[in-house]
Amino acid sequence: MANDDFEDWFVSEKSRHAEAAHKDVAEALTRTKGRAVSLLGWCITLASGCVAAASQSQRHKIEAAVAALGFTAAAFSCVRVLYSTPQSPIAITPSDYDKILTEDDPRSKRGVLTAFNEMAEEAIVENRKHVVADQIWLRRAWVSASLTPICSLLVAAVVWLIRRAGS
């Protein structure tokens, strides 16, 4: 009897932790998208300024165009993060119980919780994959936004050296 009590408690704990893990993944996705929104605003502003500078200045046209290109690439990466990310819910409808309970599952509270835990595990693993993919795109956006001024500076130095050699 003590073993049955432990098994019941253990299955209930797994369900509780599955719900917490699902919540953590959803919060990570929300944070990732929030950071992408913030960076997107900066990238659009900087890219717009660089496009304006490239169209107005003959002397610094190339450098400004390189900067505009880098910030635009970062903005597109942010947009990719903000695009709808598929998430599998772990909440199930009453008709879903028939789908998650297989013939092998015992028709008991423990059987239902075990089937729920298996379904929740699959959903959490799938959701984490999508969150990690969005986080990779966000990292790409940050790298692009961070390297853009450096690349623009290098291009400016090369252009300056070429102009100096031509004088």
SEFIPA-875395 format. One record per residue (C-alpha): residue in one letter; x, y, z. Coordinates in steps of 0.25 Angstrom, whole numbers, plus 5000, padded with zeros to 4 digits. Example, Ala and Ser with C-alpha at 12.3 -4.5 7.8 and 13.67 -1.06 7.14 Angstrom:
REM SEFIPA-875395
@residuo: A xx: 5049 yy: 4982 zz: 5031
@residuo: S xx: 5055 yy: 4996 zz: 5029
REM end
This chain:
REM SEFIPA-875395
@residuo: M xx: 5000 yy: 5000 zz: 5000
@residuo: A xx: 5011 yy: 5010 zz: 5003
@residuo: N xx: 5017 yy: 5007 zz: 4989
@residuo: D xx: 5004 yy: 5011 zz: 4983
@residuo: D xx: 5003 yy: 5024 zz: 4991
@residuo: F xx: 5017 yy: 5027 zz: 4986
@residuo: E xx: 5014 yy: 5025 zz: 4972
@residuo: D xx: 5001 yy: 5033 zz: 4973
@residuo: W xx: 5009 yy: 5045 zz: 4979
@residuo: F xx: 5020 yy: 5043 zz: 4969
@residuo: V xx: 5011 yy: 5044 zz: 4957
@residuo: S xx: 5004 yy: 5056 zz: 4963
@residuo: E xx: 5018 yy: 5063 zz: 4965
@residuo: K xx: 5022 yy: 5060 zz: 4951
@residuo: S xx: 5009 yy: 5067 zz: 4946
@residuo: R xx: 5012 yy: 5079 zz: 4955
@residuo: H xx: 5026 yy: 5080 zz: 4950
@residuo: A xx: 5021 yy: 5078 zz: 4935
@residuo: E xx: 5012 yy: 5090 zz: 4937
@residuo: A xx: 5023 yy: 5098 zz: 4943
@residuo: A xx: 5033 yy: 5094 zz: 4932
@residuo: H xx: 5022 yy: 5098 zz: 4922
@residuo: K xx: 5020 yy: 5112 zz: 4929
@residuo: D xx: 5035 yy: 5114 zz: 4929
@residuo: V xx: 5036 yy: 5111 zz: 4914
@residuo: A xx: 5025 yy: 5121 zz: 4911
@residuo: E xx: 5032 yy: 5132 zz: 4919
@residuo: A xx: 5045 yy: 5129 zz: 4912
@residuo: L xx: 5038 yy: 5131 zz: 4899
@residuo: T xx: 5031 yy: 5144 zz: 4904
@residuo: R xx: 5044 yy: 5150 zz: 4909
@residuo: T xx: 5051 yy: 5146 zz: 4895
@residuo: K xx: 5040 yy: 5153 zz: 4887
@residuo: G xx: 5041 yy: 5165 zz: 4897
@residuo: R xx: 5056 yy: 5167 zz: 4894
@residuo: A xx: 5053 yy: 5165 zz: 4879
@residuo: V xx: 5043 yy: 5176 zz: 4879
@residuo: S xx: 5053 yy: 5186 zz: 4887
@residuo: L xx: 5064 yy: 5183 zz: 4877
@residuo: L xx: 5055 yy: 5184 zz: 4865
@residuo: G xx: 5052 yy: 5198 zz: 4869
@residuo: W xx: 5066 yy: 5202 zz: 4870
@residuo: C xx: 5070 yy: 5195 zz: 4857
@residuo: I xx: 5059 yy: 5202 zz: 4849
@residuo: T xx: 5063 yy: 5215 zz: 4855
@residuo: L xx: 5077 yy: 5213 zz: 4852
@residuo: A xx: 5075 yy: 5207 zz: 4838
@residuo: S xx: 5066 yy: 5219 zz: 4834
@residuo: G xx: 5077 yy: 5229 zz: 4839
@residuo: C xx: 5087 yy: 5221 zz: 4831
@residuo: V xx: 5079 yy: 5221 zz: 4818
@residuo: A xx: 5076 yy: 5236 zz: 4820
@residuo: A xx: 5091 yy: 5238 zz: 4822
@residuo: A xx: 5095 yy: 5230 zz: 4810
@residuo: S xx: 5085 yy: 5237 zz: 4801
@residuo: Q xx: 5090 yy: 5251 zz: 4806
@residuo: S xx: 5105 yy: 5250 zz: 4807
@residuo: Q xx: 5114 yy: 5247 zz: 4795
@residuo: R xx: 5126 yy: 5246 zz: 4804
@residuo: H xx: 5121 yy: 5235 zz: 4813
@residuo: K xx: 5111 yy: 5228 zz: 4804
@residuo: I xx: 5118 yy: 5215 zz: 4805
@residuo: E xx: 5120 yy: 5215 zz: 4820
@residuo: A xx: 5105 yy: 5219 zz: 4822
@residuo: A xx: 5100 yy: 5208 zz: 4812
@residuo: V xx: 5108 yy: 5197 zz: 4820
@residuo: A xx: 5102 yy: 5202 zz: 4833
@residuo: A xx: 5088 yy: 5202 zz: 4827
@residuo: L xx: 5090 yy: 5188 zz: 4822
@residuo: G xx: 5095 yy: 5183 zz: 4835
@residuo: F xx: 5084 yy: 5189 zz: 4843
@residuo: T xx: 5074 yy: 5184 zz: 4833
@residuo: A xx: 5079 yy: 5170 zz: 4834
@residuo: A xx: 5078 yy: 5171 zz: 4849
@residuo: A xx: 5063 yy: 5176 zz: 4848
@residuo: F xx: 5060 yy: 5165 zz: 4838
@residuo: S xx: 5065 yy: 5155 zz: 4849
@residuo: C xx: 5056 yy: 5162 zz: 4859
@residuo: V xx: 5044 yy: 5160 zz: 4850
@residuo: R xx: 5047 yy: 5146 zz: 4849
@residuo: V xx: 5047 yy: 5144 zz: 4864
@residuo: L xx: 5034 yy: 5152 zz: 4865
@residuo: Y xx: 5027 yy: 5144 zz: 4854
@residuo: S xx: 5017 yy: 5134 zz: 4860
@residuo: T xx: 5024 yy: 5123 zz: 4868
@residuo: P xx: 5016 yy: 5110 zz: 4869
@residuo: Q xx: 5014 yy: 5105 zz: 4883
@residuo: S xx: 5007 yy: 5093 zz: 4888
@residuo: P xx: 4998 yy: 5094 zz: 4899
@residuo: I xx: 4998 yy: 5085 zz: 4911
@residuo: A xx: 4984 yy: 5088 zz: 4915
@residuo: I xx: 4974 yy: 5077 zz: 4909
@residuo: T xx: 4960 yy: 5077 zz: 4906
@residuo: P xx: 4951 yy: 5067 zz: 4911
@residuo: S xx: 4950 yy: 5060 zz: 4897
@residuo: D xx: 4966 yy: 5060 zz: 4897
@residuo: Y xx: 4966 yy: 5050 zz: 4909
@residuo: D xx: 4961 yy: 5039 zz: 4900
@residuo: K xx: 4973 yy: 5042 zz: 4890
@residuo: I xx: 4983 yy: 5042 zz: 4901
@residuo: L xx: 4979 yy: 5030 zz: 4908
@residuo: T xx: 4983 yy: 5017 zz: 4900
@residuo: E xx: 4978 yy: 5003 zz: 4902
@residuo: D xx: 4991 yy: 5000 zz: 4911
@residuo: D xx: 4988 yy: 5012 zz: 4921
@residuo: P xx: 4980 yy: 5008 zz: 4933
@residuo: R xx: 4966 yy: 5014 zz: 4935
@residuo: S xx: 4970 yy: 5021 zz: 4948
@residuo: K xx: 4975 yy: 5035 zz: 4953
@residuo: R xx: 4989 yy: 5030 zz: 4952
@residuo: G xx: 4987 yy: 5025 zz: 4938
@residuo: V xx: 4981 yy: 5038 zz: 4934
@residuo: L xx: 4992 yy: 5046 zz: 4940
@residuo: T xx: 5003 yy: 5037 zz: 4934
@residuo: A xx: 4997 yy: 5039 zz: 4920
@residuo: F xx: 4996 yy: 5054 zz: 4923
@residuo: N xx: 5010 yy: 5054 zz: 4927
@residuo: E xx: 5015 yy: 5047 zz: 4914
@residuo: M xx: 5007 yy: 5057 zz: 4906
@residuo: A xx: 5012 yy: 5069 zz: 4914
@residuo: E xx: 5026 yy: 5064 zz: 4912
@residuo: E xx: 5025 yy: 5063 zz: 4897
@residuo: A xx: 5019 yy: 5077 zz: 4897
@residuo: I xx: 5030 yy: 5083 zz: 4906
@residuo: V xx: 5041 yy: 5077 zz: 4897
@residuo: E xx: 5035 yy: 5083 zz: 4884
@residuo: N xx: 5032 yy: 5096 zz: 4890
@residuo: R xx: 5046 yy: 5097 zz: 4895
@residuo: K xx: 5052 yy: 5094 zz: 4881
@residuo: H xx: 5044 yy: 5106 zz: 4876
@residuo: V xx: 5048 yy: 5115 zz: 4887
@residuo: V xx: 5063 yy: 5112 zz: 4885
@residuo: A xx: 5061 yy: 5114 zz: 4870
@residuo: D xx: 5056 yy: 5128 zz: 4873
@residuo: Q xx: 5067 yy: 5131 zz: 4883
@residuo: I xx: 5077 yy: 5127 zz: 4872
@residuo: W xx: 5071 yy: 5137 zz: 4862
@residuo: L xx: 5071 yy: 5148 zz: 4873
@residuo: R xx: 5086 yy: 5145 zz: 4876
@residuo: R xx: 5088 yy: 5147 zz: 4861
@residuo: A xx: 5081 yy: 5160 zz: 4861
@residuo: W xx: 5089 yy: 5165 zz: 4873
@residuo: V xx: 5102 yy: 5160 zz: 4866
@residuo: S xx: 5098 yy: 5167 zz: 4853
@residuo: A xx: 5094 yy: 5180 zz: 4861
@residuo: S xx: 5107 yy: 5180 zz: 4869
@residuo: L xx: 5116 yy: 5177 zz: 4857
@residuo: T xx: 5110 yy: 5187 zz: 4848
@residuo: P xx: 5117 yy: 5199 zz: 4854
@residuo: I xx: 5130 yy: 5192 zz: 4854
@residuo: C xx: 5129 yy: 5188 zz: 4839
@residuo: S xx: 5124 yy: 5202 zz: 4836
@residuo: L xx: 5137 yy: 5207 zz: 4843
@residuo: L xx: 5146 yy: 5197 zz: 4835
@residuo: V xx: 5139 yy: 5201 zz: 4822
@residuo: A xx: 5141 yy: 5216 zz: 4825
@residuo: A xx: 5156 yy: 5213 zz: 4828
@residuo: V xx: 5158 yy: 5206 zz: 4815
@residuo: V xx: 5151 yy: 5217 zz: 4807
@residuo: W xx: 5159 yy: 5227 zz: 4814
@residuo: L xx: 5172 yy: 5220 zz: 4811
@residuo: I xx: 5168 yy: 5218 zz: 4796
@residuo: R xx: 5164 yy: 5233 zz: 4795
@residuo: R xx: 5178 yy: 5237 zz: 4802
@residuo: A xx: 5185 yy: 5228 zz: 4792
@residuo: G xx: 5178 yy: 5234 zz: 4781
@residuo: S xx: 5181 yy: 5248 zz: 4785
REM end
